[in-house]
Amino acid sequence: MEKISKKNWSLIWILGLAGQLCWNVENAWFNTFVYDKIAPNPTIISWMVGISATATTFATFFIGTMGDRKGKRKPFIAIGYILWGIFTITFGISEFLPISSIFAAGCFVVGMDAIMSFFGSVGYDSAFCAWTTDISNESNRGKVGGAFATMPVLATIFGSVVSGIIIDTLDFFAFFIMIGSLVSLIGVFTLFTLQDAPTLKAKKDEKGFWHQFFSVFHYKTVRENKELFWVFVIMMIYFIGFNVYFPYVTIYFVNYLGMDFTMTGIVQGVSLLAAVVLTIPAARFIDRGKNTSVIAGALLINITGLTIICLSHSLATLGIGMLLTGIGYVIILQTLTAWYKNLYPEEQRGQFEGIKQLFFVCIPMIIGPTISNIIIRNYGIKGVVNGEAGMIPNEILFAVSAVLTLFTFLPLIPAGKLLRDRKREVI
C-alpha cells in the first residue's frame, strides 16, 4: 500500500502543530484571558465555549460538504488558516475597547471567539483533517493517529511553558499577535506547498448542495456505519468529561493553587512530555486492531490521573496526576483517530468530519462547560481576580470529570464487538 511522502508528513506536522497551538490558545488562554481581563465569571466561558463549538461544527459540515463536491481541500486549508490567525489577533483587542458593561464585553469576546473558531474549523477540521485521511490508508493510520494525538500534547507543552513566559513578560495581546501571525503565515505557506490527494474526486449530488449537505443526517447513514457511530459515541462521552475540567485547568492552577503562568506551564508541559513517547508502542497495537484494549487501559490511566489531581496536596503528586491524565488522553485520542479514519466512507470524508465534530466538539463543549458552570457557581471558592469578585474553580471539577469518564466504557463494548466482527469478515 502507498506510503505517505516525506513532504506530506512534513505538512501534516507543520499544519497540525500550528492548528493545535491555535486551538490550545483558544481552549486554555482565551478562558484565562476572560477571567483576568473581563470578569471571573464562568457563565461567560460557558457561553463562549458552547457557541464556538456550534460554530466549528457548522463550519465543518458546510465546508466538508463543499470540499467533497469540489474534490478540493487545499483552498479551504489556506483561506481558513489565514483568517484563523487574523481573528485570533482580533480577539485580544477586546482588552482595549471602551466597554463599561461586563455583559457587552462578554458578548464581544463570545462573538470574536465564534468567528475565530469558524475559520479555524474551515482550515483545520473540515479541510486539513479530511486531507490527512485522503493521503493515508489503513496500514499507516495508526501512525497518523499517533501524530494527531501527539500534536495537542506538544502544543499544550509549548502553549503552557512558552505561552506562560510570554504572557508573564509581555501580557496577552502581544501573545495573541505572535500566535495569530504564525498561523496566518502558515496558511500562506500552504498555497505554494500543499497538493490535494490524486485519488480525491469530486462527488456532486445531482439534487444540489443542500440535499447533499443534509443527506448525511439520514438514519440510513447511521445504519450503514454502526461501528463508526459507536466510535463517535465513545468520543462524545469521553470528551464531555474532559471538557468539565480542561477549559478551567489553567484558571485552577493560577487562581486556586496560586501559581504564576510560567510555573503553570512548566507543571503541565513537563508532565505531558512523557505521554508523547507512548504513542509509538500504542500505534503498533492500534494497527493490529487492538483498539478496545488500548482504550480501556488508557481510560483507567486517565481516571487514576484525574483522581490524583483531585487529592493532591503537593507539586510532586500534582505532576504525577497530570502525567497520568496526559498519558490516558493522548492514547485515547490516538486510538480513536485511527479507528474513525479507517471507517470513513471514501466519498464523504469531508462530511463525516462534520459528524465527528458534532460528537467530538459540539456536544461535549456545550454539556461539559455547562456542568462546570453549575459546579463552580455552587461549589467553587469566592475570590477576587484583577479587582473583580467571582467564583474560582476547585478540585471538585476533576472528581466529577473522573466519574463522567467512567461511562466511556459503556459504548466501548458494542464498538469492540463490531470491530471484531469486521476483522473476522476480512479474514
C-alpha positions in Angstrom: 0.0 0.0 0.0 1.2 3.5 -0.8 3.2 5.3 1.8 2.8 8.9 2.9 5.6 11.0 1.3 8.2 12.9 3.4 6.7 16.2 2.1 3.2 15.3 3.2 4.5 14.1 6.6 6.2 17.5 7.0 2.9 19.3 6.1 1.0 17.1 8.5 3.3 18.2 11.3 3.5 21.8 10.3 -0.2 22.4 9.8 -1.2 20.1 12.6 1.1 21.7 15.2 0.1 25.2 14.1 -3.5 24.3 14.3 -3.3 22.6 17.6 -1.3 25.5 19.0 -4.1 27.9 18.0 -6.7 25.6 19.4 -4.7 25.4 22.7 -4.6 29.2 22.8 -8.4 29.3 22.4 -9.2 26.4 24.8 -6.8 27.4 27.6 -5.7 31.0 27.3 -8.9 32.7 25.9 -10.7 31.4 29.0 -7.8 32.6 31.3 -7.8 36.0 29.4 -11.6 36.4 30.2 -11.1 35.6 33.9 -8.1 38.0 34.1 -9.2 40.9 31.8 -13.1 40.8 31.6 -14.5 39.1 34.8 -14.1 35.9 36.8 -17.4 34.7 35.6 -17.8 31.0 34.5 -21.1 31.9 32.6 -19.1 33.9 30.0 -16.8 31.0 29.5 -19.7 28.5 29.3 -21.3 30.6 26.5 -18.0 31.2 24.8 -17.1 27.5 24.6 -20.6 26.4 23.7 -21.2 28.9 20.9 -17.7 28.5 19.4 -18.3 24.7 19.4 -21.5 25.2 17.5 -19.8 27.5 15.0 -16.9 25.0 14.4 -19.4 22.1 13.9 -21.5 24.1 11.3 -18.3 25.1 9.5 -17.0 21.6 9.3 -20.3 20.3 7.9 -20.6 23.2 5.4 -17.0 23.3 4.2 -16.7 19.5 4.4 -19.6 19.1 2.0 -18.2 21.8 -0.3 -14.8 20.1 -0.3 -16.4 16.7 -1.2 -18.4 18.3 -4.0 -15.4 20.2 -5.5 -12.9 17.4 -4.8 -10.6 20.0 -3.2 -9.1 20.6 0.2 -6.2 23.0 -0.4 -8.0 26.3 -0.9 -10.1 25.8 2.3 -6.9 24.9 4.3 -5.1 28.1 3.1 -8.0 30.5 3.5 -9.1 29.0 6.8 -5.6 29.3 8.4 -5.1 32.8 7.1 -8.3 34.1 8.6 -8.0 32.0 11.7 -4.8 33.8 12.6 -6.3 37.2 11.9 -9.3 36.7 14.2 -7.0 35.3 16.9 -5.4 38.7 17.0 -8.7 40.5 16.8 -10.0 38.6 19.9 -7.3 40.3 22.0 -8.5 43.8 21.0 -11.4 43.3 23.5 -9.0 44.3 26.3 -8.7 47.8 24.9 -12.3 48.5 23.8 -14.1 51.2 25.9 -16.8 48.8 27.1 -18.1 49.6 30.6 -20.6 46.8 30.8 -19.5 43.2 31.6 -22.4 42.0 29.5 -21.3 43.9 26.4 -17.7 42.8 26.9 -18.8 39.2 27.3 -20.9 39.4 24.1 -17.8 40.8 22.2 -15.5 38.0 23.3 -18.1 35.4 22.7 -18.7 36.7 19.2 -15.0 37.0 18.3 -14.2 33.5 19.6 -17.1 32.1 17.5 -15.7 33.8 14.3 -12.2 32.7 15.1 -13.4 29.2 15.7 -15.4 29.1 12.5 -12.4 29.8 10.3 -10.2 27.5 12.4 -12.7 24.8 11.6 -12.7 25.7 7.9 -8.9 25.3 7.7 -8.2 22.5 10.3 -11.2 20.3 11.0 -13.1 20.3 7.6 -10.2 20.5 5.2 -6.9 19.6 6.8 -8.2 16.6 8.7 -10.0 15.3 5.6 -6.8 15.8 3.6 -4.9 13.6 6.0 -7.5 10.9 5.5 -7.2 11.3 1.7 -3.5 10.8 1.7 -3.3 7.9 4.2 -4.7 4.3 4.3 -5.4 1.6 6.8 -1.8 0.4 7.0 -0.5 3.8 8.3 -3.4 5.4 10.0 -2.1 4.2 13.4 0.9 6.4 12.8 -1.3 9.3 11.6 -3.4 8.8 14.7 -0.2 8.9 16.8 0.7 12.2 15.1 -2.7 13.6 15.8 -2.6 12.6 19.4 0.9 13.9 19.9 0.3 17.3 18.4 -2.2 18.6 21.0 0.3 17.5 23.7 3.2 19.3 22.1 1.0 22.3 21.5 0.0 22.2 25.2 3.6 21.9 26.3 4.6 24.9 24.1 1.3 26.6 24.8 1.8 26.1 28.6 5.5 26.7 29.1 6.4 29.2 26.4 3.0 30.9 26.4 3.1 31.3 30.2 6.5 33.0 30.0 5.4 35.3 27.1 2.2 36.3 28.9 4.1 36.9 32.2 6.6 39.1 30.3 4.5 40.8 27.5 0.9 40.2 28.5 -1.9 38.7 26.5 -2.3 40.9 23.4 1.3 40.6 22.3 0.9 36.8 22.7 -2.2 36.7 20.6 -0.4 38.7 17.9 2.5 36.3 17.8 0.3 33.1 17.6 -2.1 34.7 15.1 0.6 35.9 12.8 2.3 32.4 12.8 -0.9 30.6 11.8 -1.7 33.1 9.0 1.8 32.8 7.6 1.5 29.0 7.6 -1.8 29.4 5.7 0.1 31.4 3.0 2.8 28.7 3.0 0.3 26.0 2.1 -0.7 27.9 -1.1 2.7 27.1 -2.5 3.5 23.6 -1.0 0.3 21.5 -0.4 -1.3 19.4 -3.1 -4.6 17.6 -2.9 -4.5 13.8 -3.0 -4.6 12.5 -6.6 -7.3 9.9 -5.6 -9.6 12.7 -4.4 -12.6 13.0 -6.8 -15.5 15.4 -6.8 -18.7 13.9 -5.5 -21.7 16.0 -6.5 -25.2 15.2 -5.6 -27.3 16.0 -8.6 -30.1 17.3 -6.4 -27.9 20.1 -5.2 -25.7 21.2 -2.4 -28.2 21.3 0.4 -29.6 17.9 -0.5 -26.0 16.6 -0.2 -25.5 18.5 3.0 -28.5 17.0 4.8 -28.1 13.5 3.3 -25.5 12.7 5.9 -28.2 13.2 8.7 -30.4 10.4 7.4 -31.0 7.4 9.6 -29.7 5.2 6.8 -26.3 6.7 7.3 -26.2 5.6 10.9 -27.5 2.1 10.0 -24.8 1.7 7.3 -22.0 2.9 9.6 -22.9 1.4 13.0 -19.3 0.8 14.1 -18.3 4.4 13.2 -21.2 5.9 15.2 -20.3 3.8 18.2 -16.8 5.2 18.0 -18.3 8.7 17.8 -20.3 7.9 21.0 -17.1 6.8 22.8 -15.6 10.1 21.8 -18.6 12.1 22.9 -18.8 10.6 26.4 -15.1 10.8 27.0 -14.8 14.5 25.9 -17.8 15.5 27.9 -15.8 14.5 31.0 -12.7 16.1 29.5 -14.5 19.4 28.9 -15.7 19.6 32.5 -12.1 20.4 33.7 -10.0 21.3 30.7 -11.3 24.8 30.0 -10.5 25.7 33.6 -7.2 23.8 34.2 -5.0 26.9 33.9 -7.5 29.0 35.9 -7.4 26.3 38.6 -3.6 26.4 38.7 -3.3 30.2 38.7 -6.3 31.3 40.7 -6.9 28.4 43.1 -3.4 26.9 43.6 -1.7 30.4 43.4 0.9 29.6 40.7 2.1 32.1 38.1 1.6 31.5 34.4 5.2 30.3 34.0 5.0 27.7 36.7 1.6 26.6 35.5 3.1 26.0 32.1 6.1 24.0 33.5 3.9 21.7 35.5 1.6 21.0 32.6 4.3 20.8 30.0 6.8 18.6 31.8 4.2 16.2 33.0 2.8 15.7 29.5 6.1 15.3 27.7 6.4 11.6 28.6 3.0 10.9 27.2 4.2 11.6 23.7 6.7 8.7 23.8 3.9 6.2 24.5 2.2 6.9 21.2 4.9 4.9 19.4 4.2 1.5 21.0 0.5 2.2 21.1 0.4 2.7 17.3 1.6 -0.9 16.9 -1.3 -2.3 18.9 -3.8 0.0 17.0 -2.5 -1.2 13.6 -3.2 -4.8 14.8 -6.8 -3.9 15.7 -6.4 -3.9 19.5 -8.4 -0.7 19.8 -10.7 -1.7 22.6 -7.9 -3.0 24.8 -5.8 0.1 24.3 -8.7 2.5 25.0 -9.8 0.5 28.1 -6.3 0.7 29.6 -5.9 4.4 28.7 -9.2 5.2 30.4 -8.1 3.6 33.6 -4.9 5.5 33.5 -6.8 8.8 32.7 -9.3 8.3 35.6 -6.4 7.5 38.0 -4.7 10.7 37.0 -7.8 12.8 37.5 -8.3 11.3 40.9 -4.7 12.0 42.0 -5.0 15.7 40.8 -8.2 16.0 42.9 -6.5 14.6 46.0 -3.0 16.1 45.5 -1.5 18.4 48.2 2.0 18.8 46.7 3.6 19.8 43.5 5.0 16.2 43.1 1.6 14.5 43.3 0.1 17.1 41.1 2.7 16.4 38.5 2.1 12.7 38.7 -1.7 13.2 38.3 -1.1 15.5 35.2 1.3 12.9 33.7 -1.2 10.0 34.1 -4.1 12.2 32.8 -2.0 13.2 29.8 -1.0 9.6 29.0 -4.6 8.5 29.0 -5.7 11.4 26.9 -3.0 11.0 24.3 -3.6 7.3 23.8 -7.4 7.6 23.7 -7.2 10.3 21.1 -4.6 8.4 19.1 -6.7 5.3 19.0 -10.0 7.0 18.2 -8.4 9.0 15.4 -7.1 5.9 13.7 -10.3 4.0 14.3 -12.7 6.5 12.8 -10.5 7.4 9.9 -10.4 3.7 8.8 -14.3 3.7 8.8 -15.0 6.9 6.8 -16.9 6.4 3.6 -14.4 7.3 0.9 -16.6 9.8 -1.0 -17.9 11.6 2.1 -14.8 12.1 4.2 -15.4 15.9 4.4 -19.0 15.5 5.5 -18.1 12.8 8.1 -15.5 15.2 9.6 -18.6 17.3 10.3 -20.3 14.4 12.1 -17.1 13.7 14.0 -17.1 17.4 15.0 -20.6 17.1 16.4 -19.6 14.3 18.7 -16.0 15.5 19.4 -16.5 19.2 19.8 -20.1 20.5 19.7 -21.9 18.2 22.2 -19.0 17.9 24.7 -18.2 21.6 24.6 -21.8 22.5 25.3 -22.5 19.9 28.0 -19.1 19.8 29.7 -18.7 23.6 30.4 -22.4 23.7 31.4 -21.7 21.1 34.1 -18.6 23.1 35.1 -20.6 26.3 35.4 -23.1 24.7 37.8 -20.2 23.1 39.9 -18.2 26.4 40.1 -21.2 28.5 40.9 -22.4 26.2 43.7 -19.2 24.6 45.0 -16.4 26.9 43.9 -14.4 29.3 46.0 -15.2 33.0 46.3 -12.3 35.2 45.2 -11.1 38.4 43.6 -9.3 38.3 40.2 -7.8 41.6 38.9 -10.2 43.6 41.1 -13.3 41.7 40.2 -15.2 39.4 42.6 -16.2 36.0 41.3 -16.1 32.2 41.8 -12.9 30.2 41.3 -12.9 26.5 40.3 -11.5 24.0 42.8 -10.7 20.2 42.8 -14.3 19.1 42.5 -14.1 19.6 38.8 -11.5 16.8 38.5 -13.6 14.5 40.7 -16.7 15.0 38.5 -14.7 14.6 35.3 -13.3 11.2 36.6 -16.8 9.9 37.4 -18.1 11.0 34.0 -15.2 9.4 32.2 -16.1 6.0 33.7 -19.2 6.0 31.4 -16.9 5.8 28.4 -16.6 2.1 29.0 -20.3 1.5 28.1 -20.2 2.3 24.3 -16.7 0.7 24.1 -18.4 -2.8 24.4 -20.6 -2.6 21.3 -17.9 -0.8 19.3 -15.4 -3.5 20.2 -17.9 -6.3 19.1 -18.5 -4.6 15.7 -14.7 -4.2 15.3 -14.1 -7.9 16.0 -16.9 -8.9 13.6 -15.5 -6.8 10.8 -12.0 -8.3 11.3 -13.4 -11.8 11.1 -15.1 -10.9 7.8 -11.8 -9.7 6.3 -10.1 -12.9 7.3 
